[in-house]
Amino acid sequence: MSQHYSIKLQKFDLIVIGAGSGLEVANAAYQHGLRVAVVEKDRMGGTCLNNGCIPSKLLIHSADIAETIKRADLFGIKVDRYAIEFEKIVQRVNSITDSDSDGIRNAFEGVDNPKLFPKECKFIGPKTITLVGDDSQDIITAEKILIASGARPRIPNIKGLEGTGYLTSEEALRLKKQPHTLTIIGGGYIACELAHFFGALGTKINIIQRKNVLIPNEDEEVSQKFTEIFSKKYNVYVDYETEYVSRENEPNSGSKFHVIAKKDTSGNSIELVSDQLLIAAGRIPNSDTLDLEKTGVRVGEKGYIKTDRYLETDVNGIFALGDIIGRYLFKHNANHEARYVANNILHPDKKVPVNYAAMPHAIFSSPQVAGVGFTEHELKKEGLEYQKSVYSYINTAMGHALEDRDGFVKFLADKTNGKILGCHIIGSEASILIHEVLVAMRADDNGGTIDNITKTVHIHPALSEVVARAAAGILRK
């Protein structure tokens, strides 16, 4: 029996695919008088609000509190007992994010501009999109289109993995029952943030990382120190390649995951048993779901959409931003790009190239990590001359107060003019401390110098003194 659709063709001035940072562009275009369509098949607000940075950081705050309680005796405070109400933690977070997402969707109810299409979409021709629902097929077209449909977890090709019921970050953030033991395949920032969340609350953590350090994209000194710290808290297996996964029912203990991994350097094998398995092996763009070839938009080798410096694709009038173009996979970057795209769509004669200078990032684990600019390895690879300065938290009054004995700030600066080439922080409140450096680096078009920090009076004994003293190490040299 064939299925019959009622087919409608609608024309818009702008179509936005993806209701994350793309909503900023949709709103700007609507206020500018354009007729706008927004296409979003999932929850409103994008990955960040629903499955990414916001729920994860809300959950991680509970982990941070638990870790503070565990260290209370260092500060002369005895805590006899406390209990983890895991389901309550997760319910609190999901109620916040779901409420925000529902609020965004409700704002579109009964509104004809911007018009929301809560459906899956694909291109069927140049600047022409089909949206298929249960009983209707809408076809929409526009001269201007923004593709901001993000990315999703990458699932590695591991023998036996498919069909086991493994978790990705999306399911892990909504688990109702705390795992007793969790095995994580992957060693990047998502793996380490979720390891901290579950581990600080009492879950036994196994991490299998194919590279020789965790968070390998960070500055080498930071990633080495981070791996050292994590290895004291959790079972960390670096240089291991996962070879086989199975899920088996065991007497008296229920269903268990069995993961076999082999060490690249020695060939030794391990078998890890856990009641949950998390795959955190990177992300891939959602470009493969859109049939982009039918509208002429090209993608690169890894599937990221190719754009120019104005975020316009090969097709005049079609733009893309955020994770799907793969430049910086951070929500703050997508919001940054959205402002440029809005301008470049609305004012095509006055387009502005995106300024990515001093694009920062942070990892909300324990310890926190933050960075901006070049790593030392990158400077060596480029053959650039530089000087560096490293200063430890513990050598400041507040660092001592916090008993942060592992944290440090590392500056990399041009040898001749003191221009800040990079800054990398590991330790308490790293995600906040980095902002002083960001302001300094954006102080002028040529990039800020170390003087922007050393000439600033820092409050004593605030933690920011560690940044000032690391900067002063460059000046003295």
Buried (B, 14 or more C-beta within 10 A) or exposed (E): EEEEEEEEEBEBBBBBBBBBBBBBBBBBBBEBEBBBBBBBBBBBBBBBBBBBBBBBBBBBBBBBEBBBEEEEEEEEEEEEEEEBEBEEBBEEBBEBBBEBBEEBBEEBEEEEBBBBBBBBBBBEEEBBBBBBEEEEBBBBBBBBBBBBBBBBBBBEEBEBBEEBEBBBBBBBBBBEEBBEBBBBBBBBBBBBBBBBBBBBBEBBBBBBBBBBBBBBEBBBBBBBBBBEBBBEBBBBBBBBBBEBBEBEEEEEEEEBBBBBBBBBEEEEEBEBBBBBBBBBBBBBBBBEEBBBEBBBBEBEEEBBBEBEEBBBBEBEBBBBBBBBBBBBBBBBBBBBBBBBBBBBBBEEEEBEEBEEBBBBBBBBBBBBBBBBBBBBEBBEEEEEEBBBBEBBBBEBEBBEEBEBEBBBBBBBBBEEEBBBBBBBBBBBBBBBBBBBBBEBBBBEEEBBBBBBBBEBEBEEEBBBBBBBBBBBBBBEE
